[in-house]
Amino acid sequence: MGPELLTVEEMAQADAMAVEAGVPGLALMEAAGESVVREIRKRWTRRSVLVLVGPGNNGGDGFVIARHLKAFHWPVRVLSSTDAGHSKGDAKQNAERWDGPIEPFADASLEGADLIIDAVFGAGLTRDVSGLVAVVLKKAQTSGVPMVAVDIPSGVDGNTGEVRGHASPAVLTVTFFRKKPGHLLLPGRDLCGEVVTRDIGIRPELLSKIGPSIVENGPRVWSEQLPKPGLATHKYSRGHLLVVGGNEMVGATRLAAGAARRVGAGLVSIAAPPETRDTYLLGDPGNLVLELPEAEFLSQILADEHKNCVLIGPGGGVSHRTRDCVIRILRSKRPVVLDADALTVFENDPDTLFSHIAESGILNSCILTPHEGEFERLFDLRGNKLSKCREAAKISGAVVLLKGADTVIADGSGAAVINSNAPGSLATAGSGDVLSGIIAGLLAQGMPGVKAAAAGAWMHGEAGKVAGDHVIAEDLADHLPSLGGLSQK
């Protein structure tokens, strides 16, 4: 399946277009139910199954699942959240095809069930899960019986990943045609368990008519723009990154610089205050170290046009010096990554930052990489993570990477990338500094801003997975070279 993510509304459009193109709705529902049955039979031997169905198309899928499992001689019971006669269209026809009893939720008994199928509500939930449905789902959750979700666990918003009322976790979620943002955004990602996407007969060509603007991160999104050294490549052609260091937390600056070199930046210079210059000199011998006594001297350093990209923030310090340096960098119109302290210094005056970004004209080559706290200091926005990140990109005029296990990357056009490979072990000091260094290293090599941010987030996550559960930030950069050959994935 492709990396495109469809909103609930876009998925409904895809269904409708498929029907218009000659694929009957019943055939789509039959294919959906059959695909769930195939995934179940791959993972479990024959056992007693309880299918929870709702009144809509998700419930219709549930009846197809029940019918096919029964045909394979699996013991099946069906519990309905409403009178099956209240179903409409294709869901009603599949309810009528079921030749077994339909028990009401009011009499729900989970006794004897070895597997539970959640086919109550799909991703297009329009109201909170409450009342009797919530009671039954909670009972299923506390029973300890594994649950399989059809499309998405009932109660998870397909567009945001947020829980509406109640949602019980699944060990497996089977969705159709393309994933939705809610499969990747927390807490939905946690509640879905393993997510499998299956074809049900909707032609991929329909995507060009729908025009989805959100994708799941991975090499297919950016590998064509990934820098690939050739025989004629030399260190100067691979970019010269300038990292502006501070006199506090020098380790953060060094971590970022090391990561930038590991992803291929030809040269990395650290501009450091005189009092910490020796500390940087005693670090990695491949880093060049320049003295930066005051912010005003940065303009002299940037007069060297070979220094084609700048990273500022990691270990920079929350100070007037850092703030002045950011403004001078933006005035130089260099591609830049602004992280950590370089963002915090504008918390009381974000409009100044945004106006300088606008005046610089670099836009897609200016990348902001805040975590949630730094984001809130800059942007007074409410809502879900995806919508906030997209709105922040429009407000700032920059590419915004909002960090987390479900990192979201957006630009001012509204296009967004959701990263889903980051393990929880990356929640360790210095991890974010490595991420900013990876992104800056790719940006220095000429990679477009959104692509550099997306590639950096994915590489960071993969390095974390390779490093294991007890990774520390110092480990991450060493694993980056092993991620070579990404364009072949």
N, C-alpha and C positions, 0 to 999 in steps of 0.2 A: 504494500500500500504506500501511496505517496505521503509526503510530510504535511500536506494541507490539513488544517483543522477547520471543521465547520461549526458555526454557531447552530443553536437549535433551529433558528429560523432558516438558515441556509440548508440544513439537512432536510427540513420540511420541503424546501424548494426543490432539492435534488429528488426526493421521493415523487413530488408532483410532476417534475419534468420527465422522470423515468416512466411514469404512467402515461403521460402524454405521448411519449415515444413508442408506446406499444407494450410496455411491461405491465401486466395486470397487478393491481395492488395485492391481490391474493397470492400471486406468485412471489412478490417481494416478502410477504409475511411468511410464506411457506419456507422460502430460502433462509430467512432469518432464524426461524425455529429449528430448521435442520442443521444449520451451522452451529447453534448452541449445543444440540445433541451430539454432534461430532466431537466438539471440544470436551464435553462431559465424558464421553466414552473413551477418549484418549487418556483421561486422568483417573477415572474410577471404574472399578468392576461393577457388575450389576448389584444394585442395592435399592432399598426403599427410598422413594423420592416424594417430597411434598412440594407441589407447585403453587405458589401464591400469585394469584392473578388479579388485575384491576380491570376497570371498565373500558379502557382505551386500547390502542394498538399494541402497547406493551403487554397487556393482558391477552390480546389475540396471539402474540408470539408465544405466550405461556401455554395456551391451549394446543398450539402446534407441537411444542416441546413435549407436553404430556402425552399427546397422541403417538408421537414417534417413539418415545421411551417405552410406552406400553407395547408397541409393536415389536420392540426388542425384548419383550417379556420382563421388563423392569416393573416392580410393584409401584404404582403411581396413585397419589391422591391429589385432588385439586381443591384448593380453598379460594373462594372469591370474596373480594372486598365489597361487592355489590351484587344485586340480582343479575345473573348472566343475561337476562332479558333486556337489561338496560344498555348492553353493548350495542354498537352500531356498525354498519358497513362490514368491512372485512373481519373485524374482531368478532362481530356477532356470528358471521358464518363459521368461523373456526370454533366458537363456543358450541355451536350446533353440531359440528363434526365430532366433538368429544362425546364418546359413548359411555363414559363413566359418570359416577355421581359427582355433584359439585356441592361442597360443604361451605356454609357461610363462615365468615371470619368470627362471628359472634360465638360460634361453637368450636373455635379453633383448638385443636389438640395436636401437639407436635410429637406426641408419643409414637415411637417406632420409626421416625424419620431418620435416615442416615445422610440425606442430602436435601437441601432446601433451595428451590429456585425462586428468586425474587423477580417476578414479572408484574409488579403492581403498577409502578409509574416509571416512565422513561425519563430521558433528559429534559423533555419539554414540560416539566412540572410547573403548574401555574399557581399552586397554593402550598402552604406548609403542610407537612405530613403530621397529622395529629389524630386524636381520638382513637378509635378501634384499630385503625391501620397501624398507628404508632405502637399500640399495645402489642399487636401481633409481631411486628418487626423486632421490638425489644425482647419479646419472648424467644424469638428465633435466635437473636444474638446471644442471650444468656444460656441458651440450650447447649452451646458448644458445637452444634452441628454445622459443618461447612456450608457456606451459602454461595450460590452462583447468581450474579446479577445479569439481567438481560438489558443491554444498552448501557445502563449506569445504575448504581445502587439507588433504590427509591429514596427520595429526599435530598439527593445531591443535584444542585443546579448545574445543568450541562454547560452553561455559558461561563460560570464563575468558579465552580468547584465548592461553593458555599453550601452549607447544610440548611435546608428549609424545614424547620421543625425537628425531625428526627431522621437519621439514616443509619442503618446497620451495616457493618463492614462485610465485604465479600472477599472470598479467597480468589475468585476469578470473575472477571467482567468480560462479556462478549459483546462487542459493539459492531456496527455495520457500515461499510463503505469508507468512512473516515472517522477518526476520533474527534472528540469535541474538546474545547478548552477545559471543561470540568474534569476530564480524565487526567489532566496534568497539574492543575492548580490545586493547592492545598485548601481545605482538608480532603477534597475529593480524591486526589491521587492516593492518599493513604487508605481511603475507604474502598477503592476499586480493587485492590489486590493486583493480581496479574491481569493486564488488559490485552485482549486479543481482538484484532479488527478483521472482519471477514467480508468477502464480496458477496452481495446478494442479487447481483444482476443490474446494478446501476452503472452506466457507462462512464468511465473517467473523463471522456470528452465534455461531459456536462459541466465540469469544474470551470472551464473557460467562460461559460455563460454566467456562472454564479460569481466568479471572481473573489474567492476567499482571500482575506488579508492577514490571516494568522497561520503560522506554521509551527510544527514541532521541530525543535532544534536537532541537528545532526549533520554529518558530512554532506549529505545531498543538498543541503541548503547553501553551503558556502565553499565546497571543495574546489569548484572551478576557479575561484578567486584566491585560493590558498597559494602563497608564494612557493615557487618550486625552483630552487637554484639550478642553473645550467652550467655547462663547462666554462662559459665566458663570464660567469658571475664573479664579482669580487666584493670585498667587505663594504666598500663605499656604495655599491649599487644595492646592497641589502638594507640600507637605511642606517642612520646614525641617531639613536634615541638619546635625548637629554632627560635625565631624571633629577628633579630638584629635591635635594635632601634638606633636612633640618638639623637642629642640634638636640632633638629628643627622639627616642625610638629609632636610632639609626638602623637597627635591624630590619625595620619595615622597608626602608629605602633599598637596602641591600637585597632583600628577598625579591622585591619588584625588579630590580636591575638584573638579577640572576635569571629570573623567569623570562625576561625579554630576550636575553642572549640565547637561552635554551630553545626559543621558538624561531630563532634565525636572524634576529637583528644583527647587522654586521658590526656595529660599534655601539657601545653604551657608555655615556659619560655621566658622572654624578657631579652636580654642582653643589658644593657643601660649604657651610659657614667655616671660617678659619678654625674655630674651637673644636670642630669635629672632623676636620679634614684628615688628620692622621688616623682616626678610627676607620674611615673609609679606605684609606690607603692600605691598611693592614688587612682589609677584606679580600674578596676575590681578586686575584691579580689581573684578570681580564677586563675589569672595569677601569675606565679612565676617570680620574678625579680632578675636578677643577675647583678653584676657590671662589666662593661667592660671598663676599663680606656684607653686601647690602643688596636689596632688591634691584636698585638702579643699575648694578653691574650686570644684571641678567641681559639687558639690551645689548651689551657688548658681546656676551657669549653667543647670543642669537644672531649676531651679525654674520657669524659663520653659517652660510647657507647649507652646508653639508649636514648640519644638525636639523634634520627635517621633521622631527616629531618630538613632543614633550610629554612627560608624565609628571604630575605634581600632586601631592597629597599624602602618600604613605610616609609617615615619619616627619612630615613637614612642620607640624606644630600649628596650633591655632593662634595666629599672630598677625599683626599688620604686615609683617614681612611676607608671609604666605599670600595674603590677600593682594598685596602689590605685585607679587610675582605672577599670580594668576592673570591679573589685568594686563601686564606687560606681555605675557605669552599670547593672550588673545589678540592683542594689538599687532603681534608679529605675524598673525594669520597662519601659524603652524598648526597642523593636526595635533590634537591634544587629548589626553585622558585626564579628567579631573576626578580625584578620588578623595575620600576620607576628609582630612583637614582642609583641603582645597575647596570643599563644599561647605563645611561647617563655618568657615570664616565669613560666609555670606548669609548666615541664618537670620540675621536681623535686617538684611537688605538684599533679598534675592533678586529684586528687579535690576539692581546694578549688574549682577552677574549676567542676567538674561540679555540686558541691553548690550553688553560687551560681546556676548556671543553673536547677537544679531549683527552688530557692526563689523565683526570679524569676517563675516561671510563664509565661514568654514562649515557651519551647520552639520552636515553629515560626517564631518571629520572632527567634530567635538563630541566626546563621549563622557557622560556623567555616570559614575558607578556607585550610587548610594546603597547602603543597607537601609532597612526600614526607618531607623532613627534619624539618619542623615536626610532621608527623603522627607520626613515630616518637618524637618527644620527648614527645608526649602520650599515645600509645596503644601498649601492649605487645601488638601483634597480629601474627599471621602468616597467610599465605595469599595469595590473589589480591586484586587491587585492589578488585573489586566487593564481595567478602565482607568485606574489611577496612573499607571505607567504611560499609557497612550496619551492621556491628557497632559501629563508632565512634559512629554516630548513636544507637544504642540506649544505649550506655554514657554518652554525654555529655548526652543529652536534647535535643540541638540538631540543626539541619540541618548536615550536614557536606558540604563541597565539597572533594574531594581533587583537587588540580590536576594538570595534565599534558596531553599531546596527546590523551589519552583521559580527560578529566576525568569523575569520577563524583560525583553528588550523591545524597544519601540522607537520609531522616528516620527517626525512631524507629519508624515503622510497618513499615519494611522496604521501602517503595517506593523506587525508584532511577531515576535518569536518567543516561544515558551520552551525553556530548558527543563528536562525532566530526568537527567542522568546523575545528578549530584547526590552522593551519599551523605548521610548524617554525620559521618566522621570528619567532613570538611568544616564543621563548626569548631574551629580551633584557631588560636591566636596566630595572625600572620597569613592565614589562608586568603583573605581578601586582597592583601598586598601582592601575593603571587598572581591572583587573577588580574589585577590591574596591570601588572608587568607583562603578562601574556598578551593581553589586548593591545597594549602600547607597542610591544615588539612586532605584532602583526600589522598594526597601523603604520609603523615606521617603514615597513616593507611595501607599502602602497596598497594594502588591502582596504576596501571601502569600509566606512565606519560601522554600519550595521553588521556586515559580514565579519569584521574583525571582532566585534563584541560577541556575536553568536559563536564563532569558532573558539574564542577564548573561553567562554562559559562551558562549552562542551568539552574542550580539552582539559579544563580544570576539573570537571566532574569525572572524566575518564581516569585522569591521573590519581584522583582520590580513590577511585574504586580499585585501581591496580595496587596502590600503596597499602590498602587494608584498613581495618577498623581502628587501628591506633596510630594513624598517620599524624605527623606534625608538619607544619608549613615547610620546613626545610626539606622534607622528602619530595614534595610535589614536583619541583622543577626537574629533578633527576629522572622522573618518569616520563617527561614530555617527549624526549627523542624516541621512545618506544612506541609512540603513537603515530609513527611515520606511515606512509602509504595510505593516508586517509582518503585520497581521491579515488581509491579503488573500492571503498566501502559503499 
